Amino acid sequence: MDFMLNGIKNDLKRLSDPQKAEILSRFFKTGKGEYGEGDVFLGIKVPDQRKIAKTYLDLELEKIQELICSKIHEHRLTSLLILVEKYKKSDETTKKKIFGFYLKNTKNVNNWDLVDLSAPNIIGNHLLKKDRSVLYKLAKSSNLWEKRIAIISTFEFIKNDEFEDTLKISELLLNDKHDLIHKAVGWMLREIGKRNQYIEEQFLKKHYKKIPRTTLRYAIERFDENKRIFYLGK
């Protein structure tokens, strides 16, 4: 199926936009010492990558492996979008294979958009009715992206009104130093608050002394002004 792999790469190349690629390279912090150091962009919008992904759902995992290892950002993202679509349409046996494939490739899910557009749909969905200990292992990783995968995967639980793992993993990550983890935790706390603000506030009141400012701002974004002032003034 090499022709399919080449087809994806050619389809993406045709949509490349050097000017947009330069903007994205700055936006996703690809400079030396930054979190996306060395990432290469073609400059393609996500909706266009989704369209391409949906036309290559028959691509085998062996070939997706080649794509997800690419140095080009859009190659990796398109491979993940294919995985998400394949996962949705698969039986339990294939879903398990895709889940395992994803976990073996976390080193290639190495920017925040790659995590956010794939982890809840695959990792989170797969663990809805299964043991979730793998998320705690990821949360304790030294790898930034594995930690983000751990917390963002719980978005799927939140959508199902299950908050316990999000709160526990948030607690594990409160002392993390990276801004992208602060934002991710704050985002997930905010999502809990949309469904049950009391539970979110119980967490905030318990941990407010050590919650990073960025996390707090994200978490309380939907609170009324008086409550925002209250929490920010603590």
C-alpha positions, 0 to 999 in steps of 0.5 A: 500500500505504498501508493496510499502513503505516497498519495497522502504525502502528495495530497498534503504537499499540494496544500502546503503554504510556505507563508502559513508554515512560517506562522505555524512554526512560530506559533508552535514554538519550533525554535531552539530550546522551545517545546516544538524544537525542530518541528517542520510545518507545511502550513495546512489547515486542520479541516483540510487534513481531516478531509485527506485523512478520511480518504485514507482510512484503509491505510494499515498501521504499518504504513501509519507508523511511517507517517507518524514518525515523520519530521513533518508536523502535518504528516504526524497529525494526519496519521493521528486523524486517520487513527481517530477515524479508524478507531471510531469505525472499528470493532473492539479487537481493532480498537485495542490494536489502535490503542496499543499502537498509540501508546507505543508512539507517544514520543511522536505525539509531540505537540499540543495539537497532536495530543488534544485532537487524538488522546481523548478520542482514542486513549480516553474512549478506550479506557472508559470501561477499563483499568486506567492505571496507564494514565497515572503512569503517563502523568508521572512521566518525564515526557511533557507530551505523555503528561499532557496525554494523561490529563487530556485523555480524561476529557472523554471521562468528563463528557461522561460525568466521570470526574475522579480521574481528572481530579486525581491526575490534576493533583499529580500535575499541580507541581509541574513546571511547564506552562502547557501542563498548567493550561491543560489542567486548567482546561480540564478543571473548567470542563468539570465546572461546566458540568458540576461547578461545586466539584470543581470549586471543592478542588480549587479550595483544597489546592488553591495554595499550590495551583499555578496562576495559569491553571487557575485562570483557565479553571475559573474562566467561566465563573462570574466576576465576583468569584473570579476576583475571589479566587485570584485574590487568594 
